[in-house]
């Protein structure tokens, strides 16, 4: 998820020629070759360490996501996170969530079983937060059989690779409910820390205190030069 504050667009400072806007206009194959840049060409296949079932991974922009896969991703969010939304000040708003999921600049990395059914996914967007270019992880959700298998780390590593190969970004950012202790522990173990832009508790009138129910976390990654020799023939999608 990503918390969109009032007036956020006004805070997103862009140069006259915005490099991230250029990135967001690229098609999926170009984005994979120039920004995902997986070091292992076999990244599109992942084997479950216990069942040895092979799952496929594929990057798809929101505009190319078919209705079946979009609904599967939405249902997975509802299954794993609706309770956290309902317990927060945000509440669960299905229509608003679906509109967010269809944002044209979003890209999905889908995890499908051999039958072609979505069993997990992450979604990302090159964007700006408080004027800083980042790769924002909007969602990451896995079905129970894929949790605690190392797949979450694989997906987060792919997001890190995007950040490293998308100058001027060098940071992955995400939002997590404080009530989601399992997710918080996962992100911290992966090197994420609270970002300076994360909201802090505030003292209100009459001795009251506002305590946020979410935290914004980030992880800085080492920037890497994008090879000009990388072509679509070198990294192929299934």
C-alpha positions in Angstrom: 0.0 0.0 0.0 1.0 3.6 -0.3 -0.5 6.4 1.7 -1.4 9.4 -0.6 -1.6 12.6 1.4 -3.6 15.6 0.4 -1.5 17.9 -1.9 1.1 15.2 -2.5 1.4 15.9 -6.2 2.4 19.5 -5.3 5.3 18.1 -3.2 6.7 16.0 -6.1 9.4 18.3 -7.4 10.4 17.4 -11.0 13.1 18.6 -13.3 12.2 20.1 -16.6 13.0 16.8 -18.2 11.9 14.2 -15.7 14.0 11.0 -15.9 11.4 8.9 -14.0 8.6 10.0 -16.4 10.8 8.7 -19.2 11.2 5.4 -17.4 7.5 5.1 -16.8 6.8 5.5 -20.5 8.9 2.5 -21.5 7.3 -0.8 -22.4 7.8 -3.9 -20.2 10.5 -5.5 -22.2 12.5 -2.3 -22.3 11.9 -1.8 -18.6 13.1 -5.3 -17.8 16.3 -5.0 -19.9 17.3 -1.5 -18.7 16.0 -1.3 -15.2 15.1 -4.7 -13.7 18.4 -6.0 -15.2 18.4 -9.4 -13.4 21.8 -10.9 -13.1 20.3 -14.4 -13.6 18.4 -14.8 -16.9 16.4 -17.6 -15.2 14.7 -15.1 -12.9 11.4 -15.8 -14.6 11.3 -19.3 -12.9 11.3 -20.0 -9.2 11.3 -23.5 -7.5 9.5 -24.0 -4.2 12.2 -25.3 -1.7 9.8 -27.8 -0.1 7.4 -28.9 -2.8 9.7 -28.4 -5.7 6.9 -26.9 -7.7 8.0 -24.4 -10.3 6.4 -21.0 -10.4 6.7 -18.4 -13.1 7.6 -14.8 -12.6 6.7 -12.1 -15.0 6.7 -8.3 -15.0 3.6 -6.7 -16.4 2.5 -3.0 -16.5 -0.9 -2.2 -15.1 -2.2 -1.4 -18.6 -1.3 -4.9 -19.8 -2.7 -6.7 -16.7 -5.7 -8.7 -17.7 -8.9 -8.7 -15.6 -8.4 -12.2 -14.2 -4.9 -11.4 -12.9 -5.9 -8.0 -11.6 -8.8 -9.5 -9.7 -6.5 -12.2 -8.3 -4.1 -9.6 -7.0 -7.0 -7.6 -5.5 -8.3 -10.7 -3.8 -4.9 -11.5 -2.4 -4.6 -8.0 -0.9 -8.1 -8.4 0.6 -7.2 -11.8 2.0 -3.9 -10.8 3.6 -4.5 -7.1 4.5 -8.1 -6.2 4.8 -8.1 -6.6 8.5 -5.2 -4.2 8.9 -6.9 -1.6 6.8 -10.2 -2.0 8.7 -8.3 -1.5 12.0 -6.6 1.6 10.8 -7.8 5.2 10.4 -7.9 4.6 6.6 -10.5 1.9 6.6 -11.0 -0.6 3.8 -12.2 1.1 0.6 -12.5 -1.5 -2.2 -13.2 1.0 -5.0 -10.3 3.3 -4.0 -7.9 0.3 -3.8 -8.9 -0.9 -7.3 -8.4 2.5 -8.8 -4.9 2.6 -7.2 -4.1 -0.8 -8.6 -4.9 0.3 -12.1 -2.6 3.3 -11.9 -0.9 3.3 -15.4 2.6 3.8 -13.9 2.4 0.7 -11.7 4.2 -2.5 -12.8 3.5 -5.9 -11.3 5.7 -8.9 -10.8 3.3 -11.8 -10.9 4.0 -15.2 -9.4 1.9 -17.9 -11.0 1.7 -21.7 -10.4 1.9 -24.2 -13.2 -1.8 -23.7 -13.9 -1.2 -20.0 -14.6 -3.0 -18.8 -11.4 -1.6 -15.9 -9.5 -0.3 -17.0 -6.1 1.7 -13.9 -5.2 2.8 -10.6 -6.5 4.6 -7.3 -5.8 3.8 -4.0 -7.5 6.2 -1.0 -7.9 6.4 2.5 -9.3 9.4 4.8 -10.0 8.1 8.0 -8.4 8.9 10.9 -6.1 8.4 11.3 -2.3 9.1 14.7 -0.8 11.0 15.5 -4.0 13.2 12.4 -3.7 13.2 9.9 -6.5 12.5 6.4 -5.2 11.1 3.0 -6.3 8.0 2.6 -4.3 6.8 -0.9 -3.4 3.0 -0.5 -3.4 2.2 -4.1 -2.5 3.8 -7.5 -1.8 1.5 -10.4 -1.0 2.0 -14.2 -1.1 -0.4 -17.0 -0.6 0.3 -19.1 2.6 2.1 -21.8 0.8 4.6 -19.3 -0.5 5.3 -17.5 2.7 8.6 -18.2 4.6 10.1 -19.8 1.5 12.5 -17.1 0.5 10.3 -15.9 -2.3 9.6 -12.7 -0.5 13.3 -11.9 -0.5 13.5 -12.8 -4.2 10.8 -10.2 -5.0 12.3 -7.5 -2.8 15.7 -8.2 -4.4 14.2 -7.5 -7.8 12.8 -4.2 -6.5 16.3 -3.3 -5.3 17.7 -4.1 -8.7 15.2 -1.7 -10.3 16.3 1.0 -7.8 20.0 0.4 -8.5 19.5 0.5 -12.3 17.2 3.6 -12.4 19.2 6.7 -11.9 18.8 9.0 -10.1 17.0 6.7 -7.7 18.9 4.7 -5.1 16.2 3.9 -2.6 13.3 1.4 -2.3 10.4 2.8 -0.2 7.2 1.2 1.2 4.5 1.7 3.7 3.6 -0.8 6.4 0.8 -0.9 9.0 2.3 -1.0 12.5 -0.2 -3.7 13.3 1.3 -6.0 10.7 4.1 -7.4 13.0 5.1 -10.2 10.6 5.6 -7.8 7.7 7.5 -5.3 9.9 9.9 -8.1 11.0 10.4 -9.2 7.4 11.3 -5.7 6.2 13.6 -5.0 9.1 15.4 -8.3 8.5 15.8 -7.3 4.9 17.5 -4.0 5.9 14.6 -1.5 5.8 14.5 1.2 8.4 12.1 4.0 9.2 12.4 6.8 6.7 12.8 10.4 7.8 9.5 11.3 6.1 7.6 8.7 8.1 5.0 10.5 10.3 5.9 10.9 14.0 3.5 11.0 16.9 2.1 14.5 17.5 0.9 16.2 20.7 -2.6 17.6 20.3 -4.7 19.9 22.4 -5.9 18.9 25.9 -3.0 16.5 26.4 -4.1 14.2 23.6 -1.6 12.5 21.3 -1.9 11.4 17.6 0.0 8.2 17.0 0.2 7.1 13.3 -0.9 3.5 12.6 1.6 3.1 9.7 5.3 3.6 9.1 7.1 4.6 6.0 10.3 2.5 5.6 13.1 2.6 3.1 16.4 1.0 2.1 19.2 2.6 0.2 20.9 0.6 -2.5 24.1 1.0 -4.4 23.5 2.6 -7.8 24.7 0.6 -10.8 25.4 1.8 -14.3 23.0 0.4 -16.9 24.8 -1.5 -19.5 24.2 -0.2 -23.0 25.0 -3.6 -24.4 22.0 -5.2 -22.7 19.4 -6.1 -25.4 16.1 -7.9 -25.4 17.9 -10.9 -26.9 20.0 -11.2 -23.7 17.2 -11.2 -21.2 14.1 -13.0 -22.4 10.7 -13.3 -20.7 8.8 -16.5 -20.6 
